[in-house]
Amino acid sequence: MSFFSRAAHYYVDSFRGFGPQVWVLTALTFVNRAGSMVLPFLSLYLTKDMGLTLEDVGWIMAAFGSGSVLGSWLGGRLTDRLGFYDVMLGSLITSGVAFMGLRFVEGFWAFSAGIFVVSLLMDSFRPAMFVAIRAYAKPENRTRAVSLIRLAINLGFSLGPAIGGFIIATVGYGGLFYVDGLTCMAAAGVLWVGLPRRQAQQDDADTRSTATRSPYGDKPFLFFLLIQVLISIAFLQYFSTLPLFYNEYHGLGEQAIGILLGVNGLLIFLTEMPLIKWCEQRKFRLFHIMRFSTFLFALSFAVLYLVPTVAFLWVGMCVMSLAEMLNFPFMNRFAFDRSDQGPPGAYMALFTISWSVASIVGHPMGLNLVDKLGFMATWQGFTGVLLLALALLFVLERMVRREKEVGA
């Protein structure tokens, strides 16, 4: 068997071992994310169609982030009370209706309130989805299951803007709201048909832990969330401040920047699932992977100022992509493992909130640092943030080890 045949076989094999329920969750995630067309074009819609200022757009995006935080918290609470199925279905249907209704909302204050409600309804889905993965993926497959969902998200987000651009060119911005709403409904249909409600509720009950530890009293978990926020704030720069760096410092045009960013999605599609499978087969320690991937994140920023050439932009993107593929699935794995100690909805709500907080803080932080300090000092600063996160991971491992010793 040739190398390419073996590689193809290993790639296909990395997708095996999941039950049909995990594939249903993957399918509805893809449909939902492929329909997420409003958000990438939201700033253009608000400035061109509604005539709002960039400052207004910034406040509206802050309202979106605030809705995401509250929605994640509420989704976790409802998941622990009602089960993941009803929360997922309710989120998809209500956010679909809200998206279509947002088309008729005008004015700064009204749109801020509307986008807050849409974000709240939409992101209540996320903790429920994580709890569903926890229920349907075997413990040894949880990390790969998260990678599979990430793959669906990346494919959906890659397809969505392309379709969105076509819709804008043909029927205008208003069409995006209807398509976004209808794809939410379509994802709800996939859930309704693929996972019968009664069986899903039974599966939820059968896999629930009887442990009652609150995540708010779980000090290692809260410390972990701090680390997660630090890493995520730095990671988000690749999709906010880095494109400006590519254009203003290196003189790259939109097409070259698009190709450079597209490398990230291509590498994830081709290598993440086999990479996770390989790591699990080698039985690498969880904390070793989290620390190594955090170091790679720091290295991806370091090359930007240590070797400031166009060629090393590609090196930085590839290193960052490898870090992303290793870090986020295994950080999810740590959160899943901690959620076995208490109400899973509450645990996964805090985990998703950490992402929302990073998004609210990360984008304006990066842009303000570039404006005040310049690109190179900003990259040095984020390298330092990631090295701090790396050091804190050593502390976290010591906290977990001490916890086990006391428990024993």
Beta strands, then each sheet from edge to edge (+ up, - down):
end
